[in-house]
């Protein structure tokens, strides 16, 4: 809460008490932190979410604004556990897939719901890369390849967390120091991910990292979206626009071939808003490999700052999600491997296509392709990237 002391003194004891109570309510912890701007009240509160097998407590932070948006974040994996936004009639629903308890997230079958993925989001071929003449062998946890940071990636650790606020936002700053050799990556990586919510229904994610030795890094968030509401069915009627005229084709193990190919004339062309189900059953070889969409799109960027990368619309509810990023690529995954074995926060099972991911990133397997943007981070440099998920309605 931002408060300004009145000039000339406060003449009423009751007023002084009210001011003291208001200041106390701004304390970080179970009482939460409040802030406000011209649009209304912002708030963040903390509660216990569960306990890890080793006794570590996992907390949940709830961010709310004055426009009906609510975001729940947990310290396990730094994950978005729930995100509620209004539809065109003002009715709120949770639009991200997740679990109602910590046990769901600890399930080995958890497909990275809502989490921070790292050190390297997406795949690295054969789990191997060479940096400065040294070859590193990482875990092969996705067939022959390395996926999302390995066996115990950033999605499976309990992050340190603290509440942050500005004059027009509230949020949580997650921190983790990944030691040298963690999952066989070189260098100690000091990582901070900050989520902030404002009254424009925008959730900002800022990823920052430094290292004490040359390493590779590629961080993202792995939220699955269903704008009709989590557990409501598939996303085939959602309409998707991707600001990308090229993509990176993959081999049978979903590793980029190194080619940057045009989307024109293929079912991977979302340069005009198109329903996801319109071509998902097409027999194009790339769709057969991934059982649907699971590819990196090369964004048509015009500078180095935040630009619109994707726009997702649900015609039934009127909800709209816009993704803005400074990253060169975005992975669109259509939930192809959800198989009905997981039950979400709604108490309903998740089946194929019941949610989709839009992961802003550098390209998969970049360390093994000289023609891809570099993901190398060296001492003295800072990895610093931002993505915004912005929600609205089409009315």
Secondary structure, 3 states (H helix, E strand, C coil): CCCCCCCCCCCCHHHHHHHHHHHHCCCCCCCCEEEEECCEEEEEEEEEEEECCCCCEEEEEEEECCCCCEEEEECECCEEEEEEEECCCCCEEECECCCCCHHHHHCCCCCCCCCEECCECCEEHHHEEEECCEEEECCCCECCEEECCCCCCHHHCECEEEEEEECCEEEEEEEEEECCCHHHCCCCEEEEEEEEEECCCEEEEEEEEEECCCEECECEECCEECCCCCCCCCCCCCEEEECCCEEECECCCCCECCCCEECCCCCCCCCCCEEHHHCCCCCCHHHHHHCCCEEEEECCCCCCCCEEEEEEECCCCCEEEEEEECCCEEEEECCCCCCCCEECCCCCEECCCCCEEEEEECCCCHHHCCCCCCCEECCCCCEEEEEEEEEEECC
